[in-house]
Amino acid sequence: MIETYDLRKKLEPYIIGLLVLIAVFYGIFRAYPLLSGPSITIYSPGDGDPVASTTFEVSGRVLRSREITLQGRQITIDTEGHFKETLVPYYPYTIIIISAKDQYGAEVTKTLRVIPKD
């Protein structure tokens, strides 16, 4: 008796393997933000920039953060993670320290140095 060629039986392991591979890559894609931790982007001022001698504004954005601190005190962020704070510079330069912590305890810190104009 001649055995019939069943394409479905031949392709079934490849299709299942492809679906498992897609599920694994999707899981990695969705878990990446949790694994990468918080991030801080500073819009202004840049490191080493001259600033006004009276007050200046620090602005930026944080992602995947539960709390953010500027110079050791908590600051507020909007729903998209943007923040703006006003600081007073000190001579000869001011060091700005911004830290963000996520819900899992991962922390990232950015440090800037600005120089007050005369």
PLY file of the C-alpha trace (Angstrom):
ply
format ascii 1.0
element vertex 118
property float x
property float y
property float z
element edge 117
property int vertex1
property int vertex2
end_header
0.00 0.00 0.00
1.29 3.45 -0.88
1.45 5.94 1.98
-0.13 9.30 1.18
2.01 12.39 1.59
0.57 14.53 4.38
1.89 18.10 4.17
0.22 19.05 7.42
2.23 16.54 9.45
5.45 17.79 7.89
4.75 21.50 8.54
3.22 21.21 12.00
6.53 21.20 13.99
7.81 24.21 12.03
4.61 26.18 12.61
4.63 25.40 16.34
8.31 26.38 16.56
7.61 29.64 14.74
4.73 30.48 17.11
6.92 29.76 20.16
9.68 31.94 18.71
7.23 34.80 18.09
5.91 34.49 21.67
9.45 34.61 23.11
10.42 37.68 21.08
7.17 39.44 22.01
7.83 38.72 25.69
11.32 40.19 25.41
9.92 43.24 23.59
7.34 43.86 26.33
9.79 43.20 29.19
12.56 45.47 27.88
11.32 48.65 29.61
11.18 46.80 32.92
14.65 45.37 32.48
16.30 48.58 31.26
15.33 50.69 34.29
14.68 54.44 34.42
16.22 56.99 32.07
16.82 60.74 32.35
17.06 63.21 29.47
18.11 66.79 30.28
16.86 69.42 27.82
18.54 72.42 29.41
21.07 73.44 30.61
23.84 71.32 29.12
26.92 70.25 31.03
29.31 73.21 31.28
26.80 75.77 29.96
26.81 79.32 31.33
23.57 80.25 33.13
22.05 83.47 34.46
23.56 84.65 37.72
20.17 85.09 39.43
18.07 82.02 38.59
17.96 79.43 35.86
15.64 76.62 34.84
16.46 72.92 34.67
14.15 70.97 32.38
14.06 67.45 31.07
12.18 64.18 30.93
12.30 60.90 32.81
10.99 57.56 31.61
9.98 54.52 33.65
10.49 56.35 36.94
8.57 56.18 40.18
10.35 59.10 41.87
12.78 61.77 40.78
14.98 63.97 42.91
16.84 67.17 42.08
19.57 68.19 44.52
18.22 65.57 46.97
14.60 66.78 47.08
11.68 65.21 45.28
10.24 67.08 42.32
7.01 66.60 40.42
6.67 65.40 36.87
3.73 65.59 34.49
1.94 62.58 32.99
4.50 62.29 30.19
7.50 62.52 32.54
8.53 66.14 31.84
9.85 68.34 34.63
10.91 71.99 35.11
12.57 73.41 38.19
14.12 76.78 38.98
17.49 76.90 40.76
19.87 79.58 42.00
23.51 79.19 40.86
26.50 79.49 43.17
29.98 80.77 42.28
32.34 79.55 40.84
30.12 76.75 39.48
27.03 74.77 40.44
26.74 71.00 40.40
23.25 69.71 39.58
22.42 66.13 40.58
19.24 64.51 39.21
18.30 60.97 40.25
15.43 58.73 39.15
14.33 55.46 40.73
11.88 52.93 39.31
9.46 50.67 41.17
12.00 47.83 41.30
14.73 49.90 42.96
16.92 50.51 39.90
18.38 54.02 40.05
20.09 56.29 37.54
21.82 59.60 38.30
22.86 62.46 36.01
25.32 65.14 37.09
25.69 68.54 35.38
28.03 71.42 36.05
26.91 74.94 35.15
28.77 78.23 35.41
26.99 81.45 36.46
27.51 84.43 34.14
28.83 87.65 35.62
0 1
1 2
2 3
3 4
4 5
5 6
6 7
7 8
8 9
9 10
10 11
11 12
12 13
13 14
14 15
15 16
16 17
17 18
18 19
19 20
20 21
21 22
22 23
23 24
24 25
25 26
26 27
27 28
28 29
29 30
30 31
31 32
32 33
33 34
34 35
35 36
36 37
37 38
38 39
39 40
40 41
41 42
42 43
43 44
44 45
45 46
46 47
47 48
48 49
49 50
50 51
51 52
52 53
53 54
54 55
55 56
56 57
57 58
58 59
59 60
60 61
61 62
62 63
63 64
64 65
65 66
66 67
67 68
68 69
69 70
70 71
71 72
72 73
73 74
74 75
75 76
76 77
77 78
78 79
79 80
80 81
81 82
82 83
83 84
84 85
85 86
86 87
87 88
88 89
89 90
90 91
91 92
92 93
93 94
94 95
95 96
96 97
97 98
98 99
99 100
100 101
101 102
102 103
103 104
104 105
105 106
106 107
107 108
108 109
109 110
110 111
111 112
112 113
113 114
114 115
115 116
116 117
